[in-house]
């Protein structure tokens, strides 16, 4: 989802800023070093005084007494003094700025134009979220992507922030400009506790976003089994096999697109039908190849598909081809006579053989195809007690 990485990048930049601030404090007086940084970075001194959770209330107040304009002033990264203090956990700075009459709802000059309460939610600073709300923060304010502080809290996994914002009247049912709800953000982040809470609040999760993904598809593509497991625990396992509308995507297809064979295997183990909505598994292999999964990953996904096929109800009464039928099929594919005899010797099941066409054989190699079919056929014969050819 667009914008997620913008927040992450900001957090990374701020982490570096905090480390730099620690180094500064070890060198000398805060005011002296702050002025040095102002000159080096081309931004007001106030930002240097606000970039640590150990910031000095006295130094900040002294700077504010000089008549510093704290509204309409931005850091090199585009944040307001209040947002900078919030992101760095400088509670003394937040208090001082609020007392100085700073605009609590001023937006950053960043790509997303976030507010201070969004910044607090992104860093899970619950106390500061409370402080900002008490100081008049607009919890309904939207960033450039149509996200509120609730979306940011879901994105970064701040459950308590979500509760606070909801208690203050935050709109839990609001989608951002891409159509993503809080559930989509929680699923993308793998935040199962938040996702479960949002389900209880009846927040939509099966609606597709502008990127044509619902929350379950998003979770599966990123390998967040814990999100899908929530659906099982609340009695909604059936939805893990349902194609989304209108694209027809399923968590299984998303897992294949994410090259995540362990997740596919887990879906089969809990009884989710990964085959019927995917042309008996062909769609899964196509997705994996289209996503440029490694050859090893594609093979692993193929093994999961083979395993699912071996126990699928549609395979229980599969016909067994006669040797002549096998020979005819093999000849149509242009495979040599020795391979044809291998198929006959293994008494290959007709439906299993039909799973591979000439292009598939050419791509994976005849010997590998024979091995795969041999294993699949034996498993199916043992399970279904199919008759042997004479």
C-alpha positions in Angstrom: 0.0 0.0 0.0 1.3 3.4 -1.0 2.7 5.4 1.8 3.7 2.6 4.2 7.3 3.0 3.3 7.2 6.7 3.7 6.5 6.3 7.4 9.1 3.6 7.7 11.7 5.8 6.1 10.9 8.7 8.5 11.3 6.4 11.4 14.7 5.2 10.2 15.9 8.8 9.7 14.7 9.8 13.1 16.5 6.8 14.7 19.7 8.2 13.2 18.9 11.6 14.5 18.5 10.4 18.1 21.8 8.6 18.0 23.4 11.7 16.7 21.8 13.7 19.6 23.3 11.3 22.1 26.8 11.9 20.6 26.2 15.7 20.9 25.4 15.6 24.5 28.6 13.8 25.3 30.6 16.6 23.7 29.4 19.7 25.5 26.6 22.1 26.3 23.3 21.5 24.5 22.9 25.1 23.4 26.4 25.3 21.9 26.0 22.0 20.0 22.5 22.9 18.9 23.7 26.1 17.3 26.5 24.1 15.6 23.9 21.7 14.2 21.7 24.5 13.1 24.5 25.8 10.9 25.3 22.3 9.6 21.8 21.2 8.9 20.3 24.5 7.9 17.3 24.3 10.3 16.3 26.2 13.5 18.1 25.3 16.8 14.8 24.2 18.4 14.9 20.9 16.4 18.2 19.9 17.8 16.8 20.5 21.3 13.8 18.3 20.6 15.5 15.2 19.1 15.8 13.1 22.2 13.6 11.5 24.8 16.1 13.0 27.3 15.6 16.5 26.1 16.0 19.4 28.5 12.8 21.2 29.4 14.9 24.2 30.6 16.9 24.5 27.3 13.7 24.3 25.3 11.9 26.9 27.3 14.9 29.2 27.1 14.9 28.9 23.3 11.1 29.6 23.1 11.6 32.7 25.2 13.7 34.1 22.3 10.5 34.3 20.3 11.1 31.3 18.1 8.3 30.9 15.5 7.1 27.3 16.2 4.3 27.4 13.6 5.2 27.4 10.0 8.7 26.2 10.8 10.0 22.8 9.6 12.9 20.5 10.1 15.1 19.4 7.2 12.8 16.4 6.9 9.7 18.5 6.7 8.3 18.1 10.3 7.0 20.7 12.6 8.7 21.2 16.0 5.8 19.5 17.7 5.9 16.5 15.4 9.7 16.3 15.8 9.3 16.3 19.6 6.6 13.6 19.4 8.6 11.4 17.1 11.6 11.6 19.3 9.6 11.0 22.5 10.6 14.5 23.9 7.6 14.8 26.3 9.0 18.0 27.9 9.3 19.6 24.4 5.7 18.6 23.6 4.4 20.2 26.8 6.5 23.3 26.3 5.3 23.7 22.7 1.7 23.2 23.6 2.0 25.8 26.3 3.6 28.2 23.8 0.4 27.9 21.6 1.7 25.7 18.8 -0.9 24.6 16.2 -1.5 21.0 17.3 -3.1 20.1 13.9 -0.4 21.7 11.6 0.6 19.2 8.9 4.1 18.3 8.0 5.7 19.4 4.8 6.4 15.7 3.9 5.0 13.6 1.1 2.1 12.4 3.3 1.4 15.6 5.2 1.0 13.9 8.6 -0.2 15.5 11.8 1.3 15.3 15.3 -1.2 12.7 16.5 -0.4 10.5 13.5 3.3 10.8 14.3 2.6 9.8 17.9 0.6 6.7 16.7 3.4 5.8 14.3 5.8 5.5 17.2 3.3 3.9 19.6 3.6 6.9 22.0 0.3 6.3 23.8 0.9 9.0 26.5 1.5 11.6 23.8 -1.6 10.5 21.9 -3.5 11.2 25.0 -1.8 14.6 25.5 -2.4 15.7 22.0 -6.1 14.6 22.1 -6.5 16.6 25.3 -4.9 19.6 23.6 -7.4 19.6 20.7 -5.8 17.2 18.1 -8.2 16.5 15.3 -8.4 12.7 15.2 -10.4 12.9 11.9 -7.6 14.7 10.1 -6.4 12.9 7.0 -3.0 12.7 5.4 -2.3 12.8 1.7 -3.5 9.3 1.2 -6.8 9.8 3.1 -5.5 8.0 6.2 -6.4 9.1 9.8 -4.4 8.5 13.0 -6.4 5.2 13.3 -5.0 3.9 10.0 -1.5 4.8 11.2 -2.0 3.1 14.5 -3.2 -0.1 12.7 -0.2 0.2 10.3 2.3 0.3 13.2 0.5 -2.0 15.6 -0.4 0.4 18.4 -3.5 -1.4 19.8 -3.9 1.0 22.7 -3.7 4.0 20.3 -6.6 2.5 18.4 -8.7 2.1 21.5 -8.0 5.7 22.6 -8.8 7.1 19.2 -12.0 5.0 19.0 -13.1 6.1 22.4 -12.7 9.7 21.2 -15.0 9.0 18.3 -12.5 8.0 15.6 -14.2 6.4 12.6 -13.4 2.7 12.6 -15.3 2.1 9.4 -13.4 4.7 7.3 -11.4 3.6 4.3 -8.4 5.5 2.9 -8.3 6.9 -0.6 -7.2 3.5 -1.9 -10.2 1.7 -0.3 -8.1 0.2 2.5 -9.7 -0.2 5.9 -8.0 -0.6 9.2 -8.1 -4.4 8.7 -6.1 -4.1 5.5 -3.4 -2.2 7.4 -3.4 -4.6 10.4 -3.2 -7.6 8.0 -0.3 -6.1 6.1 1.5 -5.5 9.3 0.8 -9.0 10.6 -0.9 -7.6 13.8 -3.2 -10.4 14.7 -4.4 -9.0 18.0 -5.5 -5.8 16.3 -7.0 -7.7 13.4 -9.0 -9.8 15.8 -10.2 -6.6 17.7 -11.2 -5.0 14.4 -13.2 -8.1 13.4 -15.2 -7.8 16.6 -15.8 -4.1 15.7 -17.2 -5.4 12.3 -14.6 -3.5 10.3 -14.8 -4.7 6.6 -12.0 -7.0 5.5 -13.2 -8.8 2.4 -13.6 -5.6 0.3 -10.9 -5.2 -2.3 -8.8 -2.1 -2.4 -7.6 -0.1 -5.4 -4.8 -2.6 -5.7 -7.5 -5.3 -5.9 -6.6 -7.1 -2.7 -8.7 -7.8 0.4 -7.2 -8.1 3.8 -6.8 -11.9 3.7 -5.1 -11.8 0.3 -2.7 -9.1 1.6 -1.9 -11.2 4.7 -1.3 -14.4 2.6 1.0 -12.6 0.1 3.2 -11.4 3.0 3.2 -14.7 4.7 1.3 -13.6 7.8 -0.2 -17.0 8.8 -1.2 -15.5 12.2 -3.8 -13.3 10.5 -5.3 -16.2 8.6 -5.2 -18.2 11.8 -7.5 -15.6 13.4 -10.1 -16.5 10.8 -9.9 -20.1 11.8 -10.2 -19.3 15.5 -13.3 -17.2 15.0 -15.0 -19.9 12.9 -14.5 -18.3 9.5 -12.1 -20.8 8.0 -14.5 -21.1 5.0 -13.6 -17.6 3.9 -9.9 -18.6 3.4 -11.0 -20.6 0.3 -13.5 -18.0 -1.1 -12.4 -16.1 -4.2 -12.6 -12.3 -3.6 -14.8 -10.2 -5.8 -14.4 -9.2 -8.5 -10.9 -10.5 -9.1 -11.3 -14.0 -7.9 -8.1 -14.0 -5.9 -7.8 -16.3 -2.9 -5.3 -16.5 0.0 -3.8 -19.5 -1.7 -3.1 -17.7 -5.0 -1.6 -14.8 -3.0 0.6 -17.2 -1.0 1.8 -18.6 -4.4 2.4 -15.1 -5.7 4.5 -14.5 -2.6 6.5 -17.7 -3.1 5.2 -19.0 0.3 4.9 -22.8 0.1 4.8 -23.3 3.9 1.7 -21.2 4.1 0.1 -23.1 1.2 1.0 -26.4 3.0 -0.6 -25.1 6.2 -3.8 -24.2 4.3 -4.1 -27.7 3.0 -3.4 -29.2 6.5 -6.3 -27.3 8.0 -8.6 -28.4 5.3 -8.8 -25.4 3.0 -9.4 -26.3 -0.6 -6.6 -24.6 -2.5 -7.3 -26.5 -5.8 -10.9 -25.9 -6.9 -10.6 -22.1 -7.2 -7.2 -22.4 -9.0 -7.9 -24.8 -11.9 -6.8 -27.8 -9.7 -3.5 -26.1 -8.8 -2.4 -24.9 -12.2 -3.2 -21.3 -11.2 -0.9 -21.6 -8.2 2.1 -22.6 -10.3 1.3 -19.9 -12.8 1.2 -17.3 -10.1 4.5 -18.4 -8.6 6.2 -18.3 -12.0 4.7 -14.9 -12.8 6.0 -13.6 -9.5 9.5 -14.8 -10.5 9.8 -17.2 -7.6 13.0 -19.2 -7.6 13.0 -22.6 -9.2 13.3 -24.2 -5.7 10.2 -22.2 -4.5 8.2 -23.2 -7.6 9.1 -26.9 -7.0 8.0 -26.6 -3.4 4.7 -25.1 -4.4 4.3 -27.9 -7.0 4.9 -30.5 -4.2 2.2 -28.9 -2.1 -0.2 -29.0 -5.1 0.7 -32.6 -5.8 0.0 -33.5 -2.2 -3.3 -31.7 -2.3 -4.2 -33.4 -5.5 -3.5 -36.8 -4.1 -6.3 -36.5 -1.5 -8.7 -34.2 -3.4 -12.3 -35.7 -3.6 -12.3 -35.2 -7.4 -9.5 -37.7 -7.7 -11.2 -40.5 -5.8 -12.6 -42.3 -8.8 -10.1 -41.3 -11.5 -10.0 -43.7 -14.5 -6.8 -45.6 -15.2 -5.6 -45.4 -18.8 -4.8 -48.5 -20.7 -1.3 -48.9 -22.0 -2.4 -48.0 -25.5 -4.1 -44.8 -24.3 -0.9 -43.9 -22.4 1.2 -44.6 -25.5 -1.1 -42.5 -27.7 -0.9 -39.5 -25.3 2.8 -39.8 -25.0 3.2 -40.0 -28.8 1.1 -36.9 -29.2 3.5 -35.0 -27.0 6.4 -36.2 -29.0 8.0 -38.1 -26.2 10.3 -41.0 -27.2 9.3 -44.7 -26.9 11.4 -45.4 -23.9 9.6 -42.8 -21.9 6.3 -44.2 -23.1 7.3 -47.6 -21.7 8.2 -46.0 -18.3 4.7 -44.6 -18.1 3.2 -48.0 -18.9 5.4 -49.8 -16.4 4.3 -47.4 -13.6 0.6 -47.9 -14.6 0.1 -44.2 -14.6 -3.3 -42.9 -13.6 -5.0 -41.1 -16.5 -6.1 -37.9 -14.7 -2.7 -37.5 -13.2 -1.0 -37.8 -16.6 -3.4 -35.3 -18.0 -2.2 -32.7 -15.5 0.9 -32.3 -17.7 0.7 -31.1 -21.2 3.5 -31.0 -23.8 4.6 -27.5 -22.7 4.8 -28.6 -19.1 7.0 -31.6 -20.1 9.3 -29.5 -22.1 9.7 -27.0 -19.3 10.4 -29.3 -16.4 11.9 -32.2 -18.3 10.5 -35.7 -19.0 12.4 -37.5 -16.2 11.2 -35.1 -13.5 7.7 -35.4 -14.9 7.9 -39.2 -14.7 9.1 -39.0 -11.1 6.3 -36.7 -10.1 3.6 -38.7 -11.8 5.0 -41.9 -10.3 4.8 -40.6 -6.8 1.3 -39.1 -7.3 0.0 -42.2 -8.9 1.2 -44.5 -6.1 -0.2 -42.3 -3.4 -3.5 -42.1 -5.1 -3.7 -45.8 -5.7 -3.0 -46.6 -2.1 -5.6 -44.1 -0.9 -8.3 -44.9 -3.3 -7.5 -48.6 -3.7 -7.7 -48.3 -7.5 -7.4 -51.5 -9.6 -4.1 -52.3 -11.2 -3.6 -52.8 -14.9 -3.1 -56.2 -16.2 
